[in-house]
């Protein structure tokens, strides 16, 4: 009934232009994802898991969860982390995407920027919503876009432009890979408090904080 990590993983995948498969592939041209909102007809995509990958073109999307590809698909399994990802045209170029607070970023030489960190925040389950078997839940996340600090007016403009691209990407799939029935970015903070904490740690980094809220219904199945 508690889905913080599941939704956080979907946010991390979305920041990389990807959605997790919800079923192992079967012979044919179709793959099943939690939400196909990210993909459009004509786009080049990569189907992959830990055992391999292959490239296709999207020829159709059916309903909310089916993506039809241009060729016969191979054997890709959920247990091996199968996902469908955009091969090109991502609005923002990231070195990596992780989960946790910016203060916990590894020191050089492991540093690679720009990056995105997804930090689970609060989960609320209001007492007067839902029913005997269903609970309405609201999950909050802080998504940090982090890059090396640069001086000047142009650098500040560029950071906000990148944050805007990340905003658009996070809003491109309001179902977050099928992990919720609605989500949205509720706030963008170009000068978050975490920047001061990073400076205190002698980390010359620039950060923008985006707050994401995801709503889902959890079934009490006992």
C-alpha positions in Angstrom: 0.0 0.0 0.0 3.0 2.3 0.3 4.3 3.3 -3.2 7.0 6.0 -2.6 9.9 4.0 -4.3 7.7 2.8 -7.2 6.6 6.3 -8.1 10.1 7.7 -7.6 11.5 5.1 -10.0 8.9 6.2 -12.6 10.0 9.8 -12.2 13.6 8.8 -12.6 12.8 6.9 -15.8 10.7 9.8 -17.1 13.7 12.2 -16.6 15.6 9.8 -18.9 12.8 9.7 -21.4 11.8 6.1 -20.6 8.9 4.1 -19.2 9.1 0.6 -17.6 7.4 -2.3 -19.3 4.6 -3.8 -17.2 4.7 -7.2 -18.9 7.3 -9.4 -20.6 7.3 -9.1 -24.4 5.5 -11.6 -26.5 6.0 -12.4 -30.2 4.7 -9.4 -32.3 5.1 -5.7 -32.6 3.5 -4.5 -29.3 4.9 -3.7 -25.9 3.0 -2.9 -22.7 3.9 0.1 -20.5 2.1 1.6 -17.6 1.5 4.8 -19.7 2.3 5.5 -23.3 1.9 9.3 -23.0 5.6 9.8 -23.5 5.7 8.2 -27.0 4.5 9.6 -30.3 4.1 8.0 -33.7 7.3 8.3 -35.8 9.7 8.6 -32.9 12.7 6.3 -32.7 12.8 4.3 -29.5 15.1 1.8 -27.8 13.7 -1.4 -26.2 16.1 -2.7 -23.6 16.7 -4.7 -20.5 19.9 -5.9 -18.7 20.4 -8.6 -21.4 20.3 -6.4 -24.5 18.6 -3.7 -26.6 17.1 -3.0 -30.0 15.9 0.0 -31.9 12.5 0.6 -33.4 10.1 3.3 -34.6 6.8 3.9 -33.0 4.0 3.2 -35.5 1.0 3.5 -33.2 -0.2 3.9 -29.6 -3.3 2.0 -28.5 -5.3 3.1 -25.5 -3.1 4.2 -22.6 -0.7 1.2 -22.2 0.2 -0.2 -25.6 3.0 0.9 -28.0 3.2 -0.6 -31.4 6.7 -0.8 -32.9 7.9 -1.1 -36.4 9.5 -4.5 -36.1 9.2 -7.8 -34.3 10.3 -7.5 -30.7 12.7 -9.8 -29.0 12.7 -11.2 -25.5 12.6 -8.5 -22.9 11.5 -9.1 -19.3 10.2 -7.1 -16.4 12.5 -9.0 -14.0 15.5 -7.7 -16.0 14.4 -4.1 -15.8 12.8 -3.9 -19.3 12.0 -0.4 -20.5 11.1 1.6 -23.6 13.1 4.8 -24.1 13.3 7.7 -26.5 16.4 7.3 -28.6 16.7 10.9 -29.6 15.1 14.3 -29.1 15.2 14.4 -25.3 14.7 18.0 -24.2 17.5 17.9 -21.6 20.9 16.2 -21.6 21.7 14.6 -18.3 24.8 12.7 -17.2 22.9 10.6 -14.8 19.7 10.4 -12.7 19.6 9.2 -9.1 17.6 9.2 -5.9 18.4 11.1 -2.8 19.4 14.5 -1.5 21.9 16.8 -3.3 24.0 17.0 -0.1 24.8 13.3 -0.5 26.3 13.7 -4.0 29.6 11.8 -4.2 32.8 13.9 -4.3 35.0 14.1 -7.4 36.1 12.3 -9.5 32.7 10.5 -9.4 30.9 13.8 -10.0 29.2 14.1 -13.3 27.0 17.0 -14.2 24.3 18.0 -15.0 22.3 15.5 -13.1 18.9 15.0 -11.6 18.1 13.7 -8.1 14.7 12.6 -7.1 14.0 12.9 -3.3 10.8 11.4 -1.9 9.1 13.8 0.4 5.7 13.4 2.2 2.9 11.0 1.7 -0.5 12.0 2.9 -3.6 9.8 3.2 -6.5 12.1 4.3 -8.9 10.5 6.8 -12.1 11.7 5.1 -11.3 10.4 1.6 -11.5 6.9 0.1 -13.7 4.2 1.5 -13.7 0.8 3.3 -11.3 -0.7 0.8 -9.7 2.2 -1.1 -7.4 4.9 0.3 -6.7 8.1 -1.6 -3.0 9.0 -1.4 -0.9 12.0 -2.3 2.9 11.6 -2.7 5.2 14.5 -2.9 8.7 14.6 -4.4 11.5 17.1 -4.7 13.3 16.8 -8.1 16.6 18.6 -8.2 18.4 19.7 -11.4 22.1 20.1 -10.4 25.0 21.4 -12.4 28.4 23.0 -11.8 28.2 26.6 -10.7 29.1 29.2 -13.4 29.2 33.0 -13.0 27.3 35.4 -15.0 23.9 36.4 -16.3 24.0 34.0 -19.3 24.6 31.0 -17.0 21.6 31.9 -14.9 19.4 32.1 -18.0 20.7 28.8 -19.2 19.9 27.1 -15.9 16.3 28.3 -16.0 16.0 27.2 -19.6 17.2 23.7 -18.6 14.8 23.7 -15.6 12.0 24.5 -18.1 12.9 21.6 -20.3 12.9 19.3 -17.2 9.5 20.8 -16.2 8.1 19.9 -19.7 9.5 16.4 -19.5 7.9 15.8 -16.1 4.6 17.1 -17.3 4.7 14.9 -20.5 3.3 11.9 -18.7 0.8 12.8 -16.0 0.3 9.1 -15.1 4.0 8.7 -14.3 4.3 5.3 -16.1 1.0 4.1 -14.7 2.0 4.5 -11.1 -0.6 7.2 -10.3 -3.9 8.5 -11.8 -2.6 12.1 -11.9 0.6 14.1 -11.3 1.9 17.5 -11.9 4.7 19.9 -11.1 3.4 22.2 -8.5 6.4 24.5 -7.9 9.7 25.5 -9.4 12.3 27.2 -7.1 15.3 28.6 -8.9 17.1 29.4 -5.6 16.4 26.5 -3.2 17.8 26.4 0.3 19.8 23.3 -0.7 22.2 25.6 -2.6 23.3 27.3 0.7 23.8 23.9 2.3 26.0 22.8 -0.7 28.1 25.9 -0.3 28.6 25.1 3.4 29.9 21.8 2.2 32.3 23.6 -0.2 30.4 22.2 -3.2 30.2 24.9 -6.0 27.0 23.6 -7.5 23.9 25.3 -8.9 20.5 23.7 -8.3 16.9 24.2 -9.2 14.1 22.4 -7.2 10.9 21.2 -8.8 8.1 19.9 -6.6 6.0 17.0 -8.0 2.8 15.7 -6.6 1.4 12.3 -7.6 -2.1 11.1 -6.6 -3.1 7.4 -6.6 -5.7 5.2 -5.1 -4.4 2.3 -2.9 -6.5 -0.8 -2.4 -6.7 -2.4 1.0 -6.4 -6.0 0.0 -6.3 -7.9 3.3 
